[in-house]
Amino acid sequence: MSQNTKYALLACDVFKEELTTFGGETPPWHRIEYLEMGLHDQPDNLRSEVQAAIARLEVDPAIETVLLAYGLCGNGLLGVHAIRCPLILPRAHDCISILLGGTAPHNEILKENPGTYFYSPGWVRGKRVPGPDREAHIREVYSARYPDDDEMVDDLVEADAETFAHHSCAAYVDLTQNADAETYCKDCAKHLGWQFRRLQGDATMLQDLLNRNWDDTRYLTVPPGHSIALNNQSELVSEPS
């Protein structure tokens, strides 16, 4: 791919702070589009939203390659494909793997403490993380979905809280020195009775995506007419659609 290739960047909104800091909203991008964070909670929805966004980008004949600021994200990227443009994405579990610089440090942290829950400036901004504001957020979501069933809403809010029962550590990953977000994470840890841990992020994977340093060991290139898939070793690969 030449230096003159026009790129589009499709990114989860969770990366907005980092991409702004690293110049991801300036040229050489011909176009950047963000999708709502949290879509991985329903992988089929994430897949359909990403697929629809790629289709929108491919309508623009000036765009020749689409970069995805996404990991596998709960298998929500499986099956995603493009008709005309190559797709390039990090070989990563999710946004936390990308913020930590790869899957190896992510796996090592979870091996040391399986009860770790990861926070970042984007997730803090969305107020979706476990903490003092999550119950109100979840209650609002379910109340809109079941407006005439308060008991159902109460049960779902309680079930949501139970999903975090095995966690014990709030781990904050930041590449932007966001002091307010870090303070919020500390408040969440205190509210939940969890340990707080500040992790040293690694900007390499995200910056190299922006700077076109796409070695095959860290990035997957999906040719037109191929789809994102997993092989028998659970590694990201492309296969004919």
Secondary structure, DSSP 8 states (H G I E B T S, - for coil): --TT--EEEEEEGGGHHHHHHTTTTSTTEEEEEEE-TTGGGSHHHHHHHHHHHHHHHHTSTT--EEEEE---TTTTTTT-B-SSS-EEEES-SSHHHHHHTSHHHHHHHHHH-TTEEEE-HHHHHHT-SSSTTHHHHHHHHHHHHSTT-HHHHHHHHHHHHHTTTT--EEEEEESS--HHHHHHHHHHHHHHT-EEEEEE---HHHHHHHTT---TTTEEEE-TTEEEEE-TTS-EEEEE-
